[in-house]
Amino acid sequence: MANAIRALAMDAVQKASSGHPGMPMGMADMAVALWHGHLRHNPKNPSWSDRDRFVVSNGHGSMLVYALLHLTGYDLPIEEIKNFRQLHSKTPGHPEVGMTPGVETTTGPLGQGITNAVGLALAERLLAAEFNQPGFNLVDHNTYVFLGDGCLMEGISHEACALAGVWGLSKLIALYDDNSISIDGKVDGWFRDDTAKRFAAYGWNVIGPIDGHDTQAVSAAITQARLWSRAGNAGRMAPTMIICKTTIGKGSPNRAGTAKAHGEALGDEEIALTRKAIGWPHAPFEIPQDIYAAWNAKATGANHEQAWNRLMQAYAAAFPEKAREFSRRMVGDLPKDFAAKTQAYITQLCKDAPNVASRKASQMALDDIGPRLPGLLGGSADLTGSNLTNWKGVATLKVDPQGTLTPGQHISYGVREFGMAAICNGLALHGGFIPYCGTFLTFADYSRNAIRMAALMHQRVIHVFTHDSIGLGEDGPTHQPVEHPASLRLIPFLHVWRPADAVETAVAWQAALERKVGPTALLLSRQGLAPQVKDPAMAKDVAKGAYVLSTDANPQIVLMATGSEVSLAMQAAAMLRAEKRRVRVVSLPSTTVFDQQTVAYKTSVLPEGVPRVAIEAGVTDFWWKYQPAAVIGLDRFGESAPAGDLFKYFGITAEALAQTGHAVLGR
């Protein structure tokens, strides 16, 4: 069974002339131990909600999971294995969720897979605490992770695994492929961690090192981890790390145990030698029927799901409201009255016209939305009092040293921006939650690759980024984002909102929550923002990403702005109107959403032939896509000073905008 994985891996990589055969060949025995003896899954229904989750964090070894999916009966025929790494195949170079049936998350950037798995395991534990009843373990599955040296070297693994220990995620079981080889050779020149002591220090259970090529030893270790996942180890609930000593490229006479096995095809001659060495006489991509029969998991998988379906039916009869709520949450729907109640809140905001920072407006929106959206699960990277990611009466997740959970909808992640963002990706992938997380906008750089992965995976994750400009003031250029709004807008499928007041902020939250197929970034101010939108009818246009805030008939000039600079545009418009100029002010809270509107709508907001001037307290390059005559911005880093002084010093003022308007129109 293990040699079938080795053969498919080396054949697929050879045919593609691209790929990584060493990891699947080295971890094949571990895969047999887990998939043949422990993993609860159904190849005929990869989305069954109570399946065990399996994550290949060392995603360069994608042929391992493709071989497993093919052999066990998923909709991944041998033709797809032959098309490994080819255009439009279901077997891309690194596993991609939504492309290959049975793949739980997109991995490749090392360390993010194990971190996604922490999110998956956290979701399982929180849902179990919320929905399970005596005699009805509706949510009861494990999260298994394969990972390698590279994942452990990446700093994100420290962030995530430390939290997994704090949270007592006992159903998280990681199997470490300890083969001592990475691309540059033997890792002892740059990686000498005592992994067992490291994970013990995190509060994990540790098993091994054991022989990763001894399937019985690996299976026994998994059995022990599963026992601990339910009963604890000495009364303490904790995740488990199983350290498996392996040989990369096992079976290859001349490549095994070397960096040459890591990331290149073995070559026809070495493949022939390997076939002989492992006793595999079959042609490329040929798997004997008895091997297929041994691997096939369709029948057992169907039995697992059918048993759970019977449990769900009994649960629904006993707890109908909980069953309906569970089903709603797992498909990602919002409550039926969500839109109407949110619109009522926005209408009231238009009447109240509060003058608040958009970070405070975000918290006000959470005060309204949070209590009526049980699946909303948010937190902050040690900045709750600044990001304002909590709401009135919300409980904070707590776990005592023994692993006893006190559930809550707010999470204190500690100073772990990257880990927090990737854990949120895992929460979203699992289902049952809409995760959001907060930090300062300048630290989006720490989170950035996880944000990119959420966009690539089309996952609904909401990033609350406060302190959105030089308006944060005295903390200075290390904390003042300049290039960040523009750079985030460049990430495909990420919706970026920089609202100008409380109403725009509430609309941004509604749009983010209603968007099932991608992440959203909310860029929020520290300083107070004057109300701009006071008409509920206008609020509906905010959702289109840009709208006409104020206009004269037949405008001579258009002033475009976002966030705190919208009030400057309104002030500049008043100055220009005092001189008999006809002006239109356009607020663009989300350029990414506006760019998706129809040509007719975009033209109605930004009419052709009318000169435009843009203003935003950030880099100017982004704005030229809208063909302005001029842009007022900041193409350098900031300074440490009160916010008002900084806006004057850098010339980001209503007066400067009015003067620029004069220059564009001619005096």
N, C-alpha and C positions, 0 to 999 in steps of 0.2 A: 504493500500500500504506500509506504514511504517512497519507494523507488519510482512509483508512478508519478509522484510529484516531481521528483528529480528529473525524470525523463521529459515530462512536459515542459519544465522550466528550461532545461538546456536546449530542447528542440525549438521552443518558441523564440528564445533569445537568439539562437543561431539563425533562424529564418529571418528575423527582423534585423539582424546584424546590429542589435541595440538592446540593452537591458542589463539586468543584474541577476545572474544565475546563482551566485554564491549563497545568498541568504536563503532562498527556498530550498536549495540542496542541503544546507546545514540545519534548517529548522524543520525539515520534513518529518522527522520522528516525533518532534514535539507536536506537530500538527495532527499526526495520527492519534497521539495520546488524547488531545483535547477534542478533536472533531469526531472521532470514532467512539470515544468513551464517555463524554460529558456534555458536549454542547447541545442545548435544546433549541432547535430551529426547524423550520418547515420550508424546504426548497420550493414548494408549490405556492407559498405565500410569504415572501420575504419581509412583508410589513406587519405580520402578526405581532400584536402589541406586547405580549409577554414572552417573546423570544429572548434568549440570551443574546447579548451584544458581543460581537467579535471585532476588534480593532487591530489592524496591522499598522503600528506606529512607524516602524521602519518601512515606509511605503515604497521604497525603491525595489523591495522584494515582492512586487505586486504579483508576479507569476505564482507565488505561493497561494495567495487567496484565489486567483483565477483557477488554478488547478483544483483547489478544494471545492469551489463552487461548481465547476464542471463535473467533477467526479461524484459529488453528492447529489446531483440531479437538478440544479438550478437551470434556468433558461439561459444557458451559456454553452452552446454547442461547440464541438471541436473546431468548426470553421472559425469561430471567434478566437480560439486559442491560436490558430494558425495566423490570424490577422493581428496578433499582438503588436501594439504600438503603431498600427496603421490608421489612416484617415477614416473617421466615422466608425471604427470598430468599437465593441463593448469592452475592449481590453486595452485601455490607454496605459501609458508608461507608468503612471502612479494611479492607485485606486481612486475612483471618483464616484461619490454618492449620486444617485439619480441616473447614472449612466450604466452601471453594471448591477444587475439584480443581486442582492445579498451584501453589497458593500455598504457599510454603515456610515462612513465618513470619508471625506477626501483627505488623504495623507500624502506626505512627501516632504514638506518642510519639517525637519526632524523635531521631535518633542511635542508637536501639536497633537499627534494622535493619542498619546498617553494623557494629555491634558483634556482633549475632547472626552476621553473615557472617564475622567474624573467627573465631568459634567453629566455624562450618561448615568454613571453610578449614583450621583447626587439626585438626579431626577427620579431614579428608581426608588431611592430611599424615601424621598419626600412624598411621592405618590403613594407608596405603601403606607406611610404614616397617616395619610389623609383618607385613603379609600378602603384599606383592608379592614375587615371586621372578623370577630371570632368565628373560625370555621370557614372564612372566605378570604384566602390569600390571593386576591385578584392581581396584585402586582408582586411578583416573586421571581426575579431572574437575576442572573449574574452578568457582570461585564468583564470580559476577558481581553487582555491586551498582549500582543507580541511587541517587543521593543528591543532595540540594540544599543550598542555603545554610543552611537551618535545622538540618540534620544536622551541618554543620560548626560552627555556632555553639554547639550543645549540648556541654557539657564532656565528656560520655561519649565523643564521637568522638575526643577527644585521648587518653583512656585506652586505648581499643581500638586506634586506629591506630598509636600508639606501640608497643604490644605486637606488632602485626602486623609492623612493621618489625624489631623485635628477633628475632621468630621466623622471619623470612625466608619468609613465606607467599606464595610466588611465584605460586601459582595463584589468588590473590585479585586480581581486576581490578575496580576501581571506576570508574564513569563519572559525573562530576560535572556536573550541570545548572547551569551558571554563567549564570543569567539576570538576576542583580542585582536581583531583586524578591522581597519577602516581603509579608506581610499589610499592614504599615504603610507600604509604598511602596518606594522605591529604597533598597537596603541600605547604600549608601555612607555613610549617616548613622550606622550602628551596626556595620558589618562591613566592615573594610578589610584583612583578612588577605591576605598574599601566599600564596595557597594552594599554589602551586608550590614555594616555598621552605619552607613549613611541612612539606609531605610529603617533600620531599627531606631535610629535617632528621630526619624519622622513619626515614630509610633506605629510602624507597619509590623506585621508578622513577616519573618524571613525564613524561607526554606532553601537549603543548599549552601554552597554549590552542589548540584547533582549532575549526573551524566545526562546531557540533553539528547543523546542518541539511544538511551534506554527507555523505551516507551512505557514499560511497566513502572519505572521509577518516576517518570514524569506524571503518569496517571495517578500514582499513589500520592504524589505531592498535591495534585489538583484536588483529589479526594479529601486530603487533610485541610486544604484551604476552604473547601466547600463546607466542611464540618464547622470550622471556625467562623464561617460567614453567618452561621445561624446560632451557634452556641457561644461564640467568642473564644478567645484563648486566655485561660486563667481569668475568665470573667470580663475580659476587655475586648470590645468590638474594634476591629482594625482591618484595613486592606492587607493583602498578602503579596509579597514579592517572591517568586520562585526563580532562583538563579540557576540557569542551565548551561553547563560548559559544553560547547559544541565546536565543530570544525567547519569553517566556512568552505563551501564547495565540496562537501563530503561526497566521496565516491570518485572524484576526479583524481587520477593517479599523479598528475603533475601540477594541478592548480589548487588542490585542497590545502587549506591552511595558509594560503597566500593572498596578497592584495589583488593578484591577477584574476582571482575568482570573483572579485566583488562586482565590477561594473563593465564587463565586456564578454562577448561570446567566447565559448571555450574553443571553437574551431572544430572542423570536421574530424580531424585526426584525434583530438583529445576526447571528443564525444564518443568516437568509436572505442577508444580505450576505456572510457568510463562505462559504456554499455557492457563491455566484457568484465570490468572489475566488479560491477554490482550485479552481474548475472541478469541483464535485461536484453534479451536477444531480439526484441521487437523493433519494427520499422519506426521511423519518426512519426510521432503523434498516434501511434497504435497502442491502445490499451486493451488487454485481454478482457473478455466478458466476465471472468470470475473476479477480476480486480474491480471492475465496475460494480458487480453485485455486492462485493464486500463493502464498497464505499457508499452505495446508494442509501440515502436517508429519507426518501420520499414517504415510505410507509410509517417509519417511526416519527417523522416530523408531523405527518397528518394526525397521528394518534395523539401527539403532544397538544396540537392545537385543538383537536376535537374535545379533549378532556377539559381544556381551558374554556372552550365555548360552552360546555355544559355547566361549568362553574359560573360563567358569566350569566347564563340564563337563570340559574338559581339565585344569584346575587341580585339580578334585576327584579326578580319576584319579591325578594326580601327587602331590598333597599332601592326602590325605583328611582327616587330623586338622585341618589348618589350614582346610580348606574347611568342615568342620562347625563349627569355632569361629567362623569369619567369619559363617556363616549364623545361628548362635545369637545372636551379638552384634548383628547388624543387625536382628533382630526383637525385641531387648530382653529375651530370656529369661535367667534365672539358671541356673547349672549345676544339673544334676538333683539333686546331693547337697547343694546349698546349704542348704536348710532343715534337713536332718538334722544337718549338721555345726555349723550355728549353734546349734541346740537343744542339742547336746552341749556347746558352749562355755558356753551360759547355765546349763546344769545344773552344770557345774564351778564357775562363778561363785557359784552358790548355796552350794556347799560351802565355797569359799574365803572368802567374805564379806569382800572387801577394803574398807578404809576409805580411800577416795580421792575426790578431786574428780571431778565428773562429766565435766569436760574430760579428765582422765586416764583415766577409764573409757572415754570415747570413743576415745582412742588405743589402749587395750587391745583394744577391739573391732576397730579397724582392724588391729592386729597379727594378729588371728585371721582377719579377713575379707579384707583386702587381698591377701595372697599367693595366695588361691584365687579371686579375682575379677578376671581380667585387664582387664576393661572399666572397672573403677573408676578414675576419674581426678579427683584432687582437688588442692587447693592453698589458699593463704592470701594475704591482702592484707598481706604483710610482717609477719605475726604467727605464723609457724609455731611458734616456741618457746613462744608463749602459747596459741594455739588448739590445738596438738598435732594438726595435721591430717596429719602424716606417720606412717609406721609403720616398724618395724625392717626395715632392708635395702631400703627403697623407693628407687628412683632418681629424681632430679629432672630434669625436662626441661631440656635445655640446647641452645642454638644459638650457634655461633660467629659472628664478624662476617661471614664469607662465606656464612652460611646453612646450614652443615652441622649436621644435627640429631643430637643424642644423646637418644634417646627415654627417657621416664620416666613413671611414674604419678603423680608429684607435680609441681605447678607453683608457682613463685614468681611471683605476679602483681604484686608491688610494691604501693604504696599506691594501689589502684585498685578500691575496693569496688564501685562501680556497674558499671564496665567488666567486672570479674570476674564479677559475677552475670549480666550479659547475655551474656557469652561462654559461660558455662555453659549458658544457654538454647540458644545455637547448637550447642554440642556435643551436647546432648540431642536437638535437632531433627534433626541429621544422622543419628544412629543409630550404634551401635557402642560407645558409652560411657555410663556412668552418672556424671555429673559432680557433684562436691561442692565447696564453697568455704567458707572460714572468715574470720571477723573478730570483733571484739567486738560484743556484742548492741546496744550503743547506736549502733553504726555501721550497723545494719540500716536506719536512715533513709537512708543514702547508697545502699543497694542496693534500696530498697523498691519502686521502680517496676518494676525487673526481676523482683523476686519476684512482684509482682502479675501481670506478663506471663506468667511461668511458670505461675501458677495459671490464668490465662485460657486459656493454650494447653494446659493439662493435661500439662505436661512433667515428667518425673522428674528434678528437681534437688534436691540436699540442701544445706541451709545450716547450717553448724556455727557457732553463735553462742555464744561463751564469755563469761565475766565477766558473769553473768546478773542481777546484783542489786547492792544496796549491799554485798553480801558481798565485792566486789572491794576495798573499803576505801579506802586512802589516795589513790587517783587522783581521788576526789571526784566531784561531781555531773556534770561533763562526760562522765564515763565510766560513771556508774552508771545503768543502764536502770531506769526506773520505770514508764513507760507502754508500753514496747515489747512485753512479753508479751501484754498485752490488745489492743494495736493489731494485732499480727500475727494474733491469733486472729480478727480481724474480716474478714480477707481470705478470700473464698470459695475453697474447694478447696485451701487451704493447710493441711496438717496440722502442728500445733505441738506439740512435746513438751518438757516441762520435767521431766526425770527426777530421782528422789530418791536413787538409788544406782547402783552399777555394773550391777546386773541390769536395772533399768529402762532404763538407757542402752543396753545391748546389745539389749534388746527394741525400743527406739526405732529403732536402726540397722537391725535386721532388717525392721521394718515399713516404713521409708523405702525400703529397697532392693527389697522385694517389691511396692511400690506403683508400678505402671506409669503411672498416669494422673494424676499430680499431684506438686507439690513438697512438701518437708517442711522444717521448721525445727527444729533441735535447740538448746534453750537450756540451756547447761551452766555449771556453777559453777566458780569459781576455788578456793573453799575446800573442804576435805575433807568428805565426807558419810558418815555412819555407815551400815553395811549395814542394809537393811530387809527385803528379800526373800531368804529362805533356803530356801524350799520351791519346787522346780521346778514343782509343780502350780500354785502361786500365780502363777508367772511367766507361765503361759499366759493368766491373766486380765489381766495388765499390758497385753497387746496390745489389749485392748478399750478402753483409754484411761483407765479408772478401775476400781478394785477395792477390796474390803474388806481392809485390811491387818491390822486387829485389831478384834475385836468381842466384846462381852458379849451374852448372851442378852437379848432384849427391850431394846435400848439406849434410854436416855433422851435421849441427845444424840449428834449426829454431828459430828465434827471433820473438816473437809475441808482438804486442803493439797496443794501441789505442791513439787517440788524440795527445796531445803534446809529448807523449813519443815515437811516431813513429819516430820523428827526432833523438831521442836518440838511437833507434834501428839501424837506418841507420848509425849513427856515430860509434856505436859499431861494426857493420858489417864491416865497413872500417878498423877498428883496427884489427879485427880477420883475415880479408883477407890479411892484410899486413904481417901476420904470416902464410900465405899459408893455412888458413882454408877456407873451402867451406861453404858459409852461405846463408840462405834464410831469407828474412825479409817479414813477413806477417802483413799487417795492417788489423785490425778487427774493422772497424767503427761501426758495429752493430752485436754484438754476437747473439742477438735475431733473426735477419734475417738470419745470417749464419747458425744457428742451424736448420733452416727449409729447407736448401738446400739438394740436393740428397747426398747420401753417396759417390757417385763417385766424385762429385764436392768437397765435404769436404776433401776427401782423396787427391785430386789433389792439394789442398792448403796446407794441413797438412799431409804430407806423413807418412805412418806407419813406425815405426822402426827408425825414425830420432828424436833424442832428441830435446826437446823444452824448451825454457826459455821465460817466460812472464814478461812484465814490464808494470805497470800502477800505477799512483800516487794515490792509494787507497788501500782498504783492499785486502789482498791476497787470502782469502778463496775462492772467486768466481772462480779463475783461475784454481783450481785443477781439474775441470771438463774436462779440455783439456789435462790432464795427462802430465803436464810439469815436467821436471827434477828439475826446480827451478822457483821461482816467486820473483820478486823484486817489493816491494810495501810499504805500510804504514799501519801498524796495530796499530795505535794510533792516537790521535788527533794531529793537527798541531801546529805551533807556529806563533808568529807575527814577521815578518821580510821580507825584500825584497825577491821576488820569487826565484831569482838565489841562494841566500844564503840558502833558505829552501831546494831546490832540492839537493844541496851539503850536507847540514846537515843530511838529511834523506837518503843519499846514493842512490838517484834516478838519476843516471848519466850514461852517455855512458861508462865511465871508469868502473863503478861498473858492468854494464851489460857485458862488454867485459871480465872482470875478472871472472864473474860467468860462462860465456861461456867457458873460459879456464878450470875452475874447472869441468864442466860437461864433456868436451871432454878429459880432462887429458892433462897435459903439455907434 
